[in-house]
């Protein structure tokens, strides 16, 4: 069944890009913000097995001042977008270690005229009620979107333990239910990784990885980045080909794999 929210009514799902176009009627991008706090989970417990913090850092982050990061981001996209989300993805920006500084930056960014809202990478085991209250108020006061990108990665606790995620699936569910019930101005999405080891084959709670565009090389076809990642993580050739074929069909990616990004 085709989704009635799709602009062209061609895809079997409602993509984030279609949501943005429907709501804002313009092209909206993301500008990554580096608060330089690193990952509290990595500091305390070694971090997730799959994560390399440097891979989330786009090349345009050259200045520490928030205004310069924003301007560098706009310059990097060369007028491809009219407005932007401020994207706090690096590390754990809402952990107890970093939330105070992240909120300080957020209060400045959200008032920029070309900022439509903010996005924060978040973990269910590190979100404090006081932080949620302040984000909820910030969204309401400025009438702008604030997204929490919850990193669940898998609904299988055996898999979460294998990747050293640091929390179980129940923690994610309880946190999401709390936000939905008590913080109505916040928007939630979830990151789930396809093809993790030890995932039960018939597990139906599958999603996709979003928010990894900064890990891709801008001037190369997407397939080249996938090949590089295959070598980095030493994925066997047959497994790589099978997964690529499966997910390219599910997500309708075949036409995009060899395409070079338009700059």
N, C-alpha and C positions, 0 to 999 in steps of 0.2 A: 504494500500500500504506500502510495506516495504521500509525503508530508505536505499538508496544505499551507504550511508556513514558508516553504521554499519559494524563493522568488521565481525560479524557472520551473518549479514543480517537477524536477527530473530526478532528484536524489531520494533514496529511501530513508533519509535521516535529515534532521534539521541542524545544519552546520552553524558554527559560531559566526562565520563570515556572513551567512544569511541573516542571522539574528541581528548583527550589527547594521547591515544594510537596511533591514526592515525598520529598525528603531531610529537610526540617525540619518538615514537617507544619503549618507556620504561614506567614503572609505575611511576606516579608522584603523590605525596601527597600534603597536605596543612599543614603548620605550623602556628598556630594562634599566633599573636603578640599582646601583651597587652601594649598599650600606657598609660594606667591608667588615662584616661581623663574622663571616664564615658560618659553619654549621655546628650548632650546639650538640647535635647527635654525634657528629664526627669527633668533636672535642671530648665528649663524655664516654662514648661507647664504640668509637671506631668508625661510625658512619655506615651507610648502606653499601653493600658490596658492588652495586652497579654504578655508583655515583662518582663523577669527577667534577668538582666544583668549577674548574677552569672551563669546562665545556659549555657552561651556562653563561659565560661572560662574553658578550659581543665585543667586537674590536673598537666600537665607537666610545666605549667607556674609558675616558682618558683623564677626566678631572674628578676631584672629590666633591666639589661644590655641586649641590643639587641642580642649580640653574644651568651650570655648564654641562652637566650630564644630559639634561633635557634638550638643550640647544644642539649638542653634538648628536643626539639621537635624531632630531628633526633633520639636521644636515645630512646624516647618513642615509636617510630614506629619500632624499632628493625630491621632495614635494610629491611623493607617491600617495601620501595621505593628507587629509585635511585636518584631522584631529587624532588624539592619541589617548591610550590608557597608560598610566604610570605603572610599570610592572616590577614589583618587588619579588623576584624569583630566587635570587642568589642566596644560598645558605638557608638559614631559618630566621627570616626577618621578624617573625612574631613570637619567637621564644622569649623567655624571661630575660635572657642575656641581651636581646636586641630590640625588644618591642618599644621601649621608651624612645630610642633614637629613630626607629622606623616611623613611629607616630608623629614625631617632630617633623620629619621630612614629608610625611603624608599631608599634614596640615598646611604645608606650603604648596605642595604640588597640586592639590585638589582645587586650589583657587586659580590656577592658570586657566586663561580663557580657552586655550586649545587642548585642555585636558578634560575628557569626558568622564573619567573615573579612575579608580585604582584597582590593581590586582595584587594579591599577596599569596605566595606559596605558604602553605600551612600544614602543620602536623597535629593530629588529634591529641597527642600526648603533651603538647607544649602550648596549647591555647589557654590563656587565663581569662576568667570572667571579666576582669577589669579592662583588659585589652579589647574584648568583644564589645563591651559597653561603649568604649570610646570610638571604635570603628563604626558602630551602629549609629551613634550620635553624629559622627562626621558625615556619614552618608546622608542622613536626614537633613542636617543643617545646610549642606551645600547642594542638596537635590541632585547628587551624582551617584553613579554606581560604585560600589565596593564589592569586589569578588574575593572569595576565599577559595583558592585552588587546593583542595584537600588531597594530600598524597596518600592514597590507600595502597596503590600498586597491585594488590591482590586481595581477594576475599577469602583466600585459603591461608590459615594460620601456619601451616607447615612451610608454605612458600615464604611467608613473611619472616619466619624464624631463619630460614635458609639465607635470605638476603640481608639479614641483620637489620630489619626495619625498625625494631625498637618498640613496636606496639602491635596489638592484635586487631582483628577485624571488628570485634565488639567495641573497642575504643573508638574507632572511626564512626560506627553507626550511632553510638551514644552522643558523640560530639555533634554530628550532623543534626540529630533530632533536637538537641538542645538549642542549636543555632536557629533552626526552622521555627521552634516554638517561642523563643525569647528574643530573637534579634531579627525582626522582620525586614529591616532595611538592608541586610546583607544577602548577597547572592552566592550560592555554593555550586562549585563544580568539583569533579573528582578526577584524579589521574590514576589510570590502571594500565599496567604494562602487559602487552601481549607476550606470550611465549616464555614466561619465566620458568626456570627449572622447578621440578616437583609440583607443578600445577596439575591438579586432577584433570584428566583429559576431557571429561564430560561436564566440567564446571561451566554453568551457563552464565555466571555473573562476570561477563567479560566486557571490557570497554577498550579504550585506546589511549595511547600516550599523546598528550597535547602540550603545547608550550615549549617544544624543543627546537623551534626555528633558529634560535641563536647558535645551535650546535651544528647547523648546516653551513656549508661553504656557499656564499651568495652567488659567486660567478661560475658555479659548476652545477650540472644536473643533479637532482636529488639522489639518483642511483649511485653516483660516485661517493656521496657521503655514506650511504648504506654499505658500500663495499669497504670503505675505510673502517667503519664501525665493526663490520664483520671480522676484519683482521685484528683490530684492537682487542676484541673480546674472544678471539680464537673460536669463532662459531664454525662448526663443521660445514663443509660445502653443501651436502644434501639437506641438512637442517636449514641452512640459510635460504636455499632455493625454495624449499617447501613452504617456509614461513612467508617469504616474499610473495610467492604466488598466491597463497591463501589470503593474506591481508590486503594485497593489491586488489584482489577481486572483491573482498568485503567492503573496502573503503573506496573502491572505484578510483584507484591511483594510477592505473596503467598509462594514461595519457600524460601524467605529470612526471613520471620517473626520469624521462630523458630530456625534459624541458629545462632550458636555462632560464634563471630568474630574470625578469625584466626589470632593469634599473632605470 
